[in-house]
Amino acid sequence: MRYFKSVTDIGDLNEAVREAMQVKKNRFAYKELGRDKTLLMIFFNSSLRTRLSTQKAAMNLGMNVIVLDVNQGAWKLETERGVVMDGDKPEHLLEAIPVMGCYCDVIGVRSFARFESKRDDYEEKIFNQFVKYSGRPVFAMETATVHPLQSFADLITIEEYKTKPRPKVVLTWAPHPKALPQAVPNSFAQWMLATDYDFVITHPHGYELSQEFTAGATIEYDQDKALAGADFVYAKNWSAFEDPNYGKVLTTDRNWTITAEKMALTNDARFMHCLPVRRNMIVSDDVIESPRSIVIPEAANREISAQVVLKRILEDLQ
């Protein structure tokens, strides 16, 4: 595996989950794979779980790790071609990327949607420039449109906690005071649809996601109906996708907050969220603190998903 951005890059999901379980049993079994190899992690946006889990995964594999926060530890970067660089950005990404590639063997990139242009966001300009110009294997630590390391960890977590072969998994929109990208729900939908789970998406009208990621999913606009009989409830906010409201907050209706009353509609479901989470906006205190909440094991599995991806990339470099 040279690039990782989509569920299609990981191959057979059952095999990927089996490999994840093996890695989880012995995280240091493959530490020779990364000997004398360097991972460069590049952050255009803030991170806690992605940075810590991916760095830990690389260390488990014996890699050296360089972390670059572009906003604090580098020159401001211009990303557009044809721009007269007479402003506050003294370096262009097209020179910076191949230079970065000189110092490492593998590159992880994290960059959010800007909400300035839906076309630019969904063309994944920044991530694709790294693929094109770095000369190194590149994997997504979240992009403008997807967060595959998170979704892989979500899949691992569901596989660990499911009590039936085909659980009902519900992705529900929840309110948030700020406009958030569609990356996490896009990826979650894409990965869930690659399984044989009973998968349902529920959200208010106007929050439809791109068909590129949700085609084949059951869409239910009544949250209570969607939650009925659910085995897993994945709450997440996202901003509007469809024009002319792309990147906008259309409502902060608290009736969509996941509460104990909402969870009572389910089949004693497990609660999931990618974190960080706005308590009493996305989910009530009592739900996220309940024994049915698996947000911490879910976050812990971020190390495992990252390690499987890095392991496969390193194996391809042998």
N, C-alpha and C positions, 0 to 999 in steps of 0.2 A: 504493500500500500504506500503510494507516494503522496497522495493528497487526501485530506479528510474534511468533508464539509456536509455531507448528506448521508442519510441512512443507506443509500445505494453504495456508498464507498466502503461500508463495513462488511458487505457480503451477507452470507447466511446468518440470520439473527440468532437462531438456536445455537449455532457454533460460536458466535460471538459471546453469548451469555455463558455458555459452558467454559469458554476461555476466561471470562471474567471471574467465574467462581473458582477456577484453578488459581488464578493470580491472587485472589483474595485469601486463599488458604496459605499461600507462601509468596509474599510480596517481593522477596529478595531472591527468588529462584533464578531470575534472569538478569542478575546484576552485571554479568560479564558482557551482555549485549551492548551496553552503553559505555563500556570502558573506552576512554580517550575520545568520546563523542560529546559534542556540546549542543545543548538546546538553547536557542535564543527566544525568549518570550517577550513579545512587543505589545504594549498596552496603549491604545489610543483612548481608553476609557477606564474608569475605576473598576476595581475588582477586589474581592476578598476570597471567596471559595475557589474561583478559577485560578487565581494566582497561587494560592497555597496548595491546592490539590494537585495541580499540574506540576508544580515544582517538586512536590513530594514524590509524585509518580516517576518523574525523571531521575530523581536521586535513588529511588528504589531500583532503578535499572542501571545504576552506576554512571549516570551522565553528569557532566559539568553543566551548570545552568547560569545563564546570563539573563537578567531581567531589565528591560528598558521601558520606563514610563515616558512616553514621548512628550507628554505635557509638562513634565518636571525635569527630565534628565537629558533632554536633547534640544537641538535647535527647533524652532517652529518650522513645520514642514508644509510646503505647498503640495497639493495633490492634483491640481488641474494642469493639463498641457495648454500652451498658448498664452499663459498668463504673464504679463509684464511684472516681474518680481521686484517691485519698488515699494513694497509694504513691509510688514513685520515678520515675514517668513523668508529667511535667508537660504534655506536649503530645499531642494525639490526631492520628492519621494522617489523619482526615477533615478537619481544618483544615490540616494540614501539606501534604497533597497539592495542593489548589488553590492554595496559596501558592507551592509549587514551580513549578506550571504558569505562574505569572505571570512567572517569570524565564527562561523557555526556550521553544524551539520544538518540541523532541523530547525524550522521556524514555526512558532505558534503566534497567531495574530488575533487580537481582540479589538473590534471597532464597531461601534453602535450606528444605528440609523441616525442621520442628521435631520430628517424631516424637511429638508430644503427642496428636495426633488425626489418623488417616488421612483422615477426612472433611474436616477443615480443610485439610490439605495438598493433597489432590486436588481440592478446590474452588478452589484457587489464590486464597485470599482477598486476600493482599497485592497480587499482580499485578493482579487484577481491580478492586480499589479504585482503582488508578492509572488503569486504563482508564476507569472510570466517572466519577471526580471530577477528573482533572487537566485535561481539556479539550485535551490534546495527544496526538499520535501516541505510542504506547508500544511498545517492543520488549523482549523477554526477554533478559537477559544471564545467564540460568539462573534457574529458578523451583523451586518445591517438587517439580515432577514432570517438567520438561523442560529441555533445554539446546540449543535449536535452532541457535544460532550455532556451537557445537561440531560438531554433526552436519552442518551445511552445509559446514564446513571439512573434515570427514572425507570427505564425498562428493567434494568438489573434489580431495582428495588421492588417493583411490582412482581417480578418473578420470585423474589425471595418471600414476599408476604401473601401472595395469592393463595386461596384455599380451594379453588376450582380451576379446571383447565381453561375456561373461557370467562374471565371476570368481566363485569361491566365497569368500564372506566369512563368517567365524565370529566371533561375539561370545561370549567365554568369561568366566564368572565366575572370579575369583581371590581368594585370601584377603587379609584386611586386619584389623588389630587393632581398628578402630573401626567403628561403624555408619555407613555412608554412604548418602546418598539414592539413589533409583532414577532420578534425572533424566537422567543421561548414557545409561545403557542404554535407558531408555524412548525417548528421542529417537533414539538410534542405530537402534534397531529400527524405529521409525516411518519414518525416512528411508530405510533400506535396503529396507524393504518397498514403498516407493514407486518403487523401481527394478526392473529385471528381473534383478538379481543372484541367484545361488544363495545364499540367506541362511540360516544355521543359528545357533541359540542353544544354548549348553551350560552347564549349571550343576548343582549338587547338588540333590537333592530338597529342597523347602522354600523354594527361591529363585525360584519362578515369578514373573514380572512380570505386571503388569496386562494383561488381554486387550485393553484399550483401545489398547495400543501394540504388542502382539505377535501379534494375530490373523493367521493365515496363515503365520507363521514355522514352520520345522522346529525342534522342540525335541528335543535329544539329551542324555540324562543321562550318557552315557559320553563323557568329554572326548576320549579317544584316537580314538574313532570319529568324533567331530565334526571333529577336526583333520585327519583323513585327506584329503589332496588339496586342502587350503585354500590359497587364493592370498593372503588377507589374514587376519591374526589380530588381533582387537581385544580386548585384555584389560581387564577392569574389575571392580571389586568393587561389590556393592550389598547392602544389608541386605534382610531378608525383607519381602515385601509383604503376604502373606496374613495375616489375623487367625488366632489371637491373637498372632502373633509380629511384627506390623508394627514395622519399625524396629529389629529385634533382630539380633544376630550369632548364627547358629546353629552355625557351625563356622569354624575357621581352618585347615582341612586343607591342609597344604603340598603335597600331591599335586596340587593344582590350580594351583600356581605354574607359569608358563610358563618352561620351561628349554630348553636346546639339544636335549635328548632329545625334548621335546614338539614343537619346531619341525621336527625331523627327520621327523615324521610327515606334514608338510605338503608342498605342491608348491613348496618353496623360498619359503615365504610371506613377505610383508612383515609386520613387527610394528608395531602401532599402539596408542597409549594417549593419553588426553586430557591427562595430566599435571596435577598432580604425581603421581609414582608412587613407591610404597614398594618399593625394590629388594630383591630376594630374598624378597619376600612376593608381590607381583604378578608380577614378572618377574626373572629372574636377570641379573646384571651382563653376562654374555657375550651374552645375547640383545639387551638394550637398547643395548649398545655395538656390535653387529654391523652390517655393511654393509646388512643387510636391515631394520634398524630405521629407520622413517621418522617417528619421534615429533617430530623438530625441524621438518622440512618441514610436518608436520601442524599443529604449533603456529603456524608462520609463516602458514599459510593462514587462521588466525583473523582476521588483518587483512583478508583478502580477503572472507571471508564477511560480516564486519561492514560492510565498505564497500559491498558490493552491497545489503545491507538498508537502510543509511542512504541510499544513492543513490536507491533506489526510494521511500523515504519522502519525501525532499526533492523528487523529481520530482512526487509527488502534492501537495505543498504549493505548487507553482508556480501 
